[in-house]
Amino acid sequence: MRTFKSLLSCLVLVSLLTFCENKQASDKPAEGAPAPALTGQSGVKDNASKKDIVKVAVGSKDHTTLVAAVKAAELVDALSNAGPFTVFAPVNAAFDKLPKGTVDELLKPENKEKLKAVLQHHVSVGVFKISILKDGMNLDMVDGTKAKITKKDGSTYIDAAKIIATVDASNGIIHVVDACVLPPAK
């Protein structure tokens, strides 16, 4: 009986080792095949939950310029993380108000850090609903500077940009704005 148990244990061990070796071999891409792309949080596929900030923006025809800028600055994964974030998202027309050629210049690979700084000035850590934003309040932005909140004529502004809509996201809140929120000159 003892010999039978030892033999059975050896067979189980050999089967387990063989399975593990086959599993590792099957996980490797075939020779010459491209390696699978690695993605961060933005690569998570979830069609059941509320959309994160990036997925909301991607689904908006009014934010194609912003989405292109976020991709060029390689901020997609950062803005897909848990947050919470408050994003002041300029519509396409807001980018059109900038001096001609500004967006094209910022989208160049050699200007990625400048673009990143501009985009980070549109983001604050935390969820700041309209009701929390008070006249004269200075909001700390991700780029390390501040932006001023103003209330006038029943509207809320961040610097010179008017908040024209608000959308909740799984990782924060998006305030749609009618102008770009530019960081202070250094």
N, C-alpha and C positions, 0 to 999 in steps of 0.2 A: 504494500500500500504506500509506504514511504517513497519507494522508487517511482511509483506512478505519479505522486504529487510533485516530486522533483522534476520529472519529465514534463508534466503539465506546466509547471512554473517556467521551465526553460522555453517551451513552445510559446507561451504567452509573451515572454520577454522578447523572443526572436520576432514574433508577429508585430509587437509594438515597435521595435526598432526598425523593422522593414517598413511599416506604415509611416513612421516619422521621416525616414529617408525619402520615401516616395512623395510624401507631402511637400518636403522642402524642394525636391526636384521639380514638382509641378508648379510651385510658386514662382520659380524663376522663369523669366521670359525666354522664349526660344532663341537660339543663337542667331544674331543678326536682326532680331525683332527690337523695336524701340522699347526703352524702359518706360514703365508706366509713369505718367506725370504725377508729381507730388503736389498736393494742394494743401492750403491751410483751412481755416474755418470756412472760407468762402466756397470750398469744394464740397461741403456737406450737402447732401441732397435730402431735402425734407419738404414735401409738398403739403403736409398736414398742418404744420404750425404756422403761426403768424410770421410774416416775412421780416427779415432784419433790414436795417437801414439801406444796405447796398441793394438788396433784392427789390425793395420798394422803388429806389431810384432807377434801377434798370428797367422796371416796368412802366416808367413814366416817359411819355413822348416829349414832355417839357424839360427833361433833365439829361438829354443826350450829351450835351457839352460837358456837364458836370461828371457824368459817368466816364466819358473819355478821359477827363483830367484825373479822376481818381485812379483809373487804370494806369495811366502814364506815370503817375507819382507812386505807383505800387502801394496804394493804401487800401486796396480791396479787402485783404485779410484783416487789417487793423479795424476797419469799420464794420466787419462782419462778426467780430468778437462780441462777447457778452455785454460789454459796456458797463454801465449805461452811458449813452451819449445824447447830447442835444446837437443836432446838425442844422445849420442855417443853410438851406440848399437853394442856391440861385437858379432861376429858370434860364432857359437858353437866351431869352431876350436880355437878361441881366448881363450876360457875357458880351452880347452885341453892343452894349453901352460903353464897354471899355475902349480905349484908343485902338484904332485899326492895327491889326497885327499882334496885339498883346497875347491873345490866346495861342495863336500859332507859335509865337516865340516861346511861351511857357511850356508848350507841349514838346519842344525839342528835348531829346535825351540829355543834352548837356545842361539843361535848365531844370532838371528833375528836383533838385533841392529847393530852388526858388518856388516851383509849383507846389511842392509839398508844404512849404511854409504858408503859402497863400491858402491852400486848402485847409490846413490845420487851424487857421484863423477863423474858419467857419464851424469849428467844432468845440464844444465844451463838455467836460466830463460831468455827468449827472443828468437828471431829467428836469428840465426847466419848462414847465407848462406856462402858457400865457399868464395865468393867474399868479404865478410866482414871480414873473418878471415885473419889477417895479421901476417907476420913473427915476432916473438918475443912478440906477444900479450899474455897477461895473462887473462884467462877467469875465472870469478867467478863461482864456481860450487855450487850446492844446499847444499852440505855438509859443506859449509863455507870455503873451501880451494880454491886454484887456480890451473888451469892446463895451461900449456904453449903451444901455437900454434907455429909450425915450418913449414916453407915452404922450401922444397928442391927437386931438380930434377923434378920439375913440380907437386909434390904431396904435400898434406897438412897433417900434423900430429898434434895430440893432445897428449902431452907428447910423449910416444914412439909408440902410436897407429896410424897407417896410415888410413886415410879416403879412403875407397874403393868404396863407393856408397853413394848417397843421395836420400832420399825419402821424399816428402812433405806429411804432415798429416794435419788434420783439426785443430789441436791445436799446431802446430809447425812444426819442421823439424827433421828428423832422419838422422844422418850421420852414416853409417855402418862402423865399424872399425875392423881391423884385430888383435887387441890385447885388453886386458882389460886395462882400465885407472885406475890405482891404486892410492888411496889418499896418500899424503906424510906421511911418518912415523912420529909418534908423539913422 
